[in-house]
Amino acid sequence: MKQFFITVAAVFAAFVLFFVGVPFLLITMIAAASKPTTPSAITLVVDLREGLTDQSRADPFAFITGRPLSTMDIVTSLYHAADDSKVKSVLIRLPEGGLMPAAAQEIRTAVRYVRSKNKPVYAHSQGLYPSTMVLASYTVGTAATEFWMQPRSSFQVTGIATEEMFLKRAFDKYGITPQFQQRYEYKNAVNPYLQSDFTPAHREATLSWMGSVYDSLISDAAIDRKDAKLDAVKLKTILEAGPYSAEKAKELGLITNLGQVEEIEEAAKAKGGADTQLMDIESYAATTVSTGSQTIAVINGEGPIMTGKGSGSGFGSEAQMLSDDVAEAFYDAVDNDKVKAIVFRVSSPGGSDTASEQIARAMAYAKKSGKPVVVSMGDYAASGGYWISAGANAIVANPTTLTGSIGVYGGKMAIGEAASRFGVDFRQIGVGSDYAGAYSAGKPFTEKQTQAISNWMDTIYNAFIGHVAEGRKLAPERVREIAKGRVWTGAQAKQLGLVDETGGFYAAVAKAKQLAKIGDDVKVKLVNYPNNKSPFAMFGKGVEASAKGFEALSFLGWAASDPRAQMIMKEARDARLREQGASVLAPEPYAP
């Protein structure tokens, strides 16, 4: 039966290669020969309703699956649009739920830059509903020149809340034994397996970063709504007294206008005259080119950090930061004599300690070559994400970026007892030391294995502490005080000395120019690394990744609809991380 599914997957992959791949390559070559053009007068449309990645990714199947919009695409395009005489106005469609706070702050900064060039920005919402971070969506809206809502829609922006599912009682009931060690009490990524409620440290840390995010977003919105005479205290009081209708929100000064989408489109286009056309930001981004007399390399890194290489993507695959690719990007940037500095964009909750160290060594090589490295933190730069950031010449983080989580954990799930209830027996044999079979799923760790794992984690934790102390020029004792696996926001991290400045991507570019002794008034060319591969190479990688995905989906046909499948696939990713010695993966404490 297994061979049957493999054969079916192989046949399907061949089908895709012939009937989709060949037309794709033809389309790609035709598209490469003709560059999109912009109308003479445009209203740039930014639709945030379908979710964001932090960085754009090369995907050979984007013409089928759609290319996800990225925060970096939006920000760089808005900065370009601000100085483009063809762009007369900007229209932002807000999601009904939330955005990642750091992404919202990046976009807000770009919106304010567009407005500083005397170009109006319009925001439209068809309703704001309770989700973890709906306040972040509202903050983007407040940055606009005019903030419209659809009549009779709902305005439910009342705070920030998150929910954790704890599994300890279920594991106890079914004989599953989670065995994890943490360094230290704030390293709560595995707490849902070990506890039935928040521990005091888990609760303290979560409320701390949530409070920091909340205050930062409220402050941003209050600055942008000052015309309505809403300071931070008054705005917070009004929001928490909700929810409201759109009509009531306008009466309270929370928004500026009521109207349908068609009405705000006409209002935005009117700023450019009768010939103004709507243009989506994806199409506009394809027409922009970074130019300048000096070159700064932008190295992109998003997702869990793993060893390996190959940036090609399969159908629906998530971003991964592969250490060979990122390290190679640093070496390539060093070898390019035109590159004067490097901005490393990091958005990652962490991952493999060895992969993180490989990237950190490549960064050290770049610094030694005389090219300053500035880290720009995205949504996350925590645990392994902080490991790869700590050695930079400077670190710039958004106030609501989640960073820190300087800590380590490791362990396994012992499921032998649970499996035996269903007639499944684990039987392990092997040669060598007792530790060779330590990660058997069928039985718990022995006392000797537990001690060996504890020693190994202490070694990694101490190395992490030493790396941060050296990179940030802090005493190791001070790093130990603020580490313990605790997550901090960018604003908190700045106070602790873990980051240098709060700000977005272009603040990091400005810092890189300063360190490279490039004048403030000198325009720089931004060149992305790793460089996008050719369509042929991308397609080959894509088919390889997708064929593996088809094989798995043949066996798990229910994967798309059954939540159990999602848990299994996440466990598969985490299993690979564990195989690599992954122990610096931070919790992922919120979703939009």
N, C-alpha and C positions, 0 to 999 in steps of 0.2 A: 504494500500500500504506500509506503514511504517513497519507494522508487517511482511509483505512478505519479505522485504529486510532483516529484522532482522533474520527471519527464514533461508533465504538463507545463510546469513553470518554464522549462527550457524552450518548449515549443512557443509559448506565449511571448517570451523574450525575443525569439527569432522573428515572430510576427511583428512585434513592435519595431524591431530593427529595420525590417524591410518595408513595411507599409507606413510607418511613422518616421523612421529615421531618415530615409532617402528624401521624402518631401521636406522634412525639417531642414536638412542641409541645403537643399535648393533654396528654401525660403530665407535661410540665414545668409546665403551668399548674395541673394538679391537685395536683402535688407541692408547688408554691409555696403552695397554699391550706391545706395541712396539714403542720405541722411535726412531725418525729419526736419521740417521747417516750421517756424511759428508764424501765425497771422500777424498782420501789421499792428493790431491792437487786441489784447487778450485780457480776460479775467481768468486768473490762475485758480483752479479748483483743487483743493486738498480734501480728500474724503478719508476721514479717520475711522469709518464705521466697520472696517473689516480687519482690524487689528494690525499691529506693527511688529516687525523685527527691529533690532537695533541697527543692523547693518545690512546692506544689500548683498545678495549671494548670487553667484553664477549658477544657473540651473538650466540644463539643456532641455528640460521638459516644461519650462515656464509657459510655452505657448499652449500647453494642455492644462496644466494645473493652475496657471496664473502666477505671476511674480508678486510675492508679498511686498507691500510698501514698507520702507524702512525709515526710521527716525533720521538717519544720516542723509538719505535721499531728500527728505522734506527740508531739513535744515539747510543743506548746501544749495538746494534749488531756490529756497526763499531768499537766501543771501544773494544769490545771483540775480533773482528777479527784482530785488530792491534797486539794483543799478541798471536794469534792462528797460530801456525806454518803451519797448513794446508792451510791457506789463503795466496795465492801468490800475488794476485792483486785484485783491485776493479774496476768495470765498472758501471758508472752512466748513465742512460738514462734520458735526460732532457726533461721537457714538452715544448711544443711549445708556451704555454702561461706563466703565472706567477706562483709564489709560494708566500705563506705568508712570508714576510720578516724575521720575527723572526724564522720561521721554516728553512728558507734558512741559516740563521746565525748559528743555532744549527747544521745543517748538515755540513756546511762549517768548523766549529770548529772540528767536528768529522773527516772529511776528512783530515784536517791538522794533526790531531793526528795520523791517519793511516800513513801518509807520514813521520811523525817523527820517525816511526819504520822501515823506509827504505822499505816500500811497495808502489809500484806505484799505482796511481789512475787515471783511464781514464774516461773522460766525453764525451758523444756524443749527438749532437743535430741535428735534422732533420729540423731545422728552428726555429727562434725566432721571434714571431710576436707581434704586439702591443696589450698589455693588461695592466691593471692597474699596475701590479707588475712583468712584464717580466724581469726587471733589477735584481730581486731577483734570477730568474732562471740562468741568466748569471753569477751572483756572485758565485753560486755553481760550475758552469763550470770552472771559473777561478781558483778555489782552487785546481783543479786536476793537476796531473803531466803533462798530455797532454789533450788538449781541442780540440776535433774533431768536424767538421760539415760536413754534407752531401753536396757533390758538387752541385752547382747551387741552394742551398737553400737560404732562406732569413734571413738576420740579421737586425732586426728592433728594436733595443734597443736604444731609443732616449730620454727617460725621464719617468715621472710618471704623469698620469692624471686620474681623477675620475669624475664621472657625477652623479648628484642628480636629481631625478624627483620630482618636486614640484607640489602639487595638489590643491592649494588654489583656483585658478580660476575655476577649474572644480567643486570643492565643492560649490563655490558661485553660479555657474550656475545651479546646480541640487538641491540646498537647503540643503546641508549637512553642519552641524555646528560643526567643531572640537573645543572642549573646553579643553584646557590643560594649566596648569601652570607649570612653570619651575623655578628651583633654581640652577644657575641663567642664565645669558645670554649665557653662553657657553654650556648649556645643550641642545644640538640641535637635539636630537633624534626625536623629534616631529616637528621640523621645516618644513619638507616637507608637513605636513598637514596644517600648519599655515601661510606659506609664499609662495610667487611666485618666490623668488630668495634668494640667500644667504644673510643673515643679515651681517653687518660688523663684528660682533663677530664670527659668523659661518665661514665666509671667513677667518678671521685672524687665528682662531684655526686650520682650515683644512690646510691652506697653511703652518702653522708652523710645524705640525707633518709630513706633506708630505716632507717638506724641510729637516727635520731632518732625515727621513728615506732615502731620496735620497742621502744626504751627507754621511750617514753611509755606504750604499751599495757601493757607488762610492769609498769610502776609502778602503773598504774590497777588492774590485776588483783590485784597484791600487796596494795594497800590494802584491796581488797574481800575478800580471802581471809585477812586477818590472824587471823581466828578459828582458821584451820587452821595458824597459826604459819608461814606461808610469806612470808618477806620477798622482795624483788625478786630477790636473788641466788639464793636457794634455789629460787624458783619458776622462774626462767629455766633453772637447771640441770636441774630435773625435767622441764620441757617439752621441752628439747632432747634428753633421753635417750629420748623416745618414739619411735614411737607406742605407744598403749596401748588396751586394751579399756575399755569404760565401767566395768566392775567394778574394774579396776586404777586407773583415774582416781579412783574414789571412795575406794579404799584409800589413795591418796596424798594425799587431801585436795583434789584439783583440782575436784571437784564434791561435792554434799552427799547426793543421793538417786538411787536407781534406780527407774524405773517407766514404765508406758505413759502415753500422752497422756490416756486416760480417767481414769487414777488421779490425775494431777496436776490435772485439771479438777475432780474431786470434792474434792480437798484444798483447792483455791482457793475453790470455792463454799462449802465448809464454814465459812469465815470469816464468811460473811454470813447463815448460817441456811438453813432449808429452802426459802425462797422465792427464793433468789439465782439469777439467770439469767446466762448468758454473753452478752456483747454485744461485737461487733467494734468496733474503734476508729474505722473509717470511719463507722459508724452513730452512734456516740457523738459524733464530731466535728461531725456535722450538728446536734446539739442544743445545742452550746455557743455562747455569745455573750460577747464581751469587753465588760466594763463598767468604768466608772471615772469619776471626777470630772474628770480631765485626759486629753487625747488625744495619743497619739503615732502618727504615720504610719509604716507599715511598707511600704517600697518593695521589691518583689521583682525580682530579676534572676538568671536562671539560663541557662546554655548559652553557645555561641559568640556573641560580640558582633557584630552586623551592623547596617548602616543599614537603615531602613525602619520600617514599623509594621504592626499587625494581629496581635493576640494569639490569634486563632482558630487551631485546630489541625485537621489532617486525620487520617486513619487512621494511627495509629502514628508520627506525626511526633515528632521530638525537640524538646526545649526550645531556644528561641533567645532571646537578649536583644536585642530590636530597639530601636535608639537613640531613635527618635521616641517610642515608648511610654514608655520609662523617663524620658526627659527631660520628657515631658508630666506624668508622675507627680510629679516634683519641683515643677513649676510649679503643679500642682493642689494639692499639699500646702501650698505657700507661700500660695496664695490662700485656703485654709481657715483662718479666724481661730482656730478651735478647736484646731488642731494646734500643739503647743508644741515638738515636736522630731521628728526623722526618724531611723528606723533603716533603713539600706539593707542588705538581705540580698543578698550577692554569692556566687554559686557558678559560676565561669566560668574556663575555661583561656585566655580571651582572644579575640582576633578582629581586627576592623578598627580601625586606628588612628584613622580619622576618626570612626567611631561611638563609640569610647572617649572621644575628645575632646569630642564633643557631650554625652555624659552627664556628663563631668567639669565642663563649663561650667554645666550645669543644677544640679549640686551646689553649685558656687561661688555661683550666684545664690541658692540656698536659704540658704546660710551668710550671705551679705550681707544677706538679709532679716531676720536675727536668729534664725533657727531652727537650732539645732545639729544636725549630721548625724553619726551614729555608724554605721560600717560593721560588720556582723556577717558574718564570712567563713565560708562553708560548706565543702564538700569542696575546692574550688579557689578561689583568687582570684589567679591568676597572669597575668603578661604584661599583656594588655589588662585582665584582671580586677584587676590591681594598679593599672593606670593610673587606672581609675575609682574606686579606693578611696583613693588616696594623698592626695587633697585634703580628706578628711573631718576633722572636729574630733577624732575619735578612731577607732581601729581595734581591734576585738576579734576574735581568731582562736582557733579551737581549737588545741591544741598540735600536732595532726597535720594541720591544714589545709596544703595546698601553696600557697605564695604566692611573691612575688618574680618571678623570671624577667624581670627588667628588661632587655629586649633586643629585637632585631629580626632578622628574616630576610626574604629575598625571592628570587625566581627562578622557574624553570620547568623542565619536562621537554622536552627536544628529542628528538622521536621520529621525525624524518624518515628517518634511516638504517634504523631498525627497520621502519618502514612500507614502505619501498621494497622490502624483501625479500619482501613479500607483494603487490607490484604496486600499492601506494598511493603516489601522489606528491603532495607539497604544493607549490603554486605560489602565491606571494604577489605581489600588486600593490598599489600605493597611491600617495598623494600626500602631500606634506608632508615632514617631516624623517625621517631614518633611524630615529629612536626610535619613530616611529608603528608600525612593524612589529616592535618588539623582542620581543614575547611570542608570536611565531609558533611554533607547535609543530613546524614542519618543519625549522628550522635553528637552530644555536647562536647565542648572542649574538655580535655583532661586538665588537671591542675597544672601540670608542667607546660602544656600548650598555652594555657591562659597566661602564665608568667612570661613565656617567650613573646607572646603578642603584646603584652604590657610593655616589655622592654623595647620592642620594636617601635611602638607608638611613642614612647618617651624619646627615642632617638630622633624620630621625625619631628616631634613637637619642639625639641631643643634646637634642631636645625632651622626650623621655621622662625623661632624666636631670634636666633642668631642672624638669620638673613634679614629680618625686618630691622633689627638693631643696627646692622651695618648699613643697610640701604637708607634708613631714615635718620641715621646718626643719633640714635637714642641709646641710653644705657639699657643693657639686657634686663635689668631689674624693673625698669620702667615699662618695657614691652610686656613683661610677664604680668604686670599689674592690669594692663588694659587689654590683654589677650584673652585667654581662657575660653576661646571660642565665641566671644560676644560679637554680635552684629551691631555696627554703628551706621548712622546716616552720614552722608558727606559733610553736613554741617557739624555734627558731633566729632567726626574724624579730624576735621580741621583744628578744632579746639584741642584735640589730643596729640596733634603733631603727626597724624597718620597720612594726611594730605596737606598740600601747600596752599591751594586756592580753591574756592568754590566758583563754579562756572561751567559753561558748556564747551562744545567742541572748538568753537572759534576762540574762546579764551585760552584753550590749550595751544592752538596755532599761534596766538599772540605771544604766549610764553616761549614757544619754540623759536620764534623769530628773535625774541630778546636774547635767549641763550646763544643763538647762532650769530648774534651781532648783526642782524638784518634790521634795517631801519623801519620804524613804524609805518612810514609812508610808502614803503616798497611793497609792491604787489607780488605775492608768491604763487607759484604753480603747485598744486597739490596732486601728487601721483600716488595712486593706490597700490599697495602690496598686500598679499600676493597678487601678481598680475593675473587677470582673467586668462584662462587657457583658450586655445583656439576652439571653434565650434566642434571640430572633429574629435579633439581630445576630451572636451566636455561631454560630448555625446557618448563616447566610449565608456567614460566613468559612470555616466548616468545609467546606461544600460546595465552595466555590471551591478550597480547598487540596486537598481529596480528589479533585476532578475532575482536577486536574493530576497527582496521584499515580496515578490510574487510567490516564491517558494514558501515563505512563511505564511502569507495570506491564504495560500491553497490549503494549508493545514489548519489555519485559524480563520475560517471563512466568516466567523461571527465577530471578527476583531473590530470592525468599524462601529458596531452598535452595542457591544457588550462591555460594560465598564470593567469587568474582570480582565478583559484583554488589555486594556490600557495599563492596568496594574502589572500584568505579566510583562508587557513591553518595557515599562519603566524598570522593572526588576532586571530584565535582560541587559539594559544599559548599565544599571548599577553593578551588575555582575561583572561586566567587562571592566568597569572601573576598579572593582575589587581585585580582579586578576592582575591589574597593573599596579597594585599597591595603593589604590586610590584611598585616601584617607583625609583629604583636605577639601571635601565637598561641603559647602555651606547649606543650611536650610533654604528653601525657596518660600519665604514667609508671606508673600502676597501675590495675588494675580489680579489683573484689572477687573 
